[in-house]
């Protein structure tokens, strides 16, 4: 293990995925540890004409300095708050895409 300002390399580039069970096609949101901090976002598919392109959309980044300046309970509250914001953002994006697909293609993805 290597240290980057007190952050061990073993803890970097880990990803935790959460399936939104019971919602639409059960999309994933994620929490990732990066060299910059904790990243929250969701997986989606962008359509370029008829060609699907899987992609990750980063919604929030909490730097390690900010994260470590908080107490344990505050850290957990922040993660939960940002995770809920990410989930709601994904749901809004899905509804928007569903509407566009119905309007322009006559199908819903």
Secondary structure, DSSP 8 states (H G I E B T S, - for coil): --EETTEEGGGTTEEEEEE-TTSTT--EEEEEE-SSEEEEEEEEEEEETTEEEEEEEEEEEEEHHHHHTS-HHHHHHHHHHHHHHHHHHHHHHHHHHHHHHHHHTS---
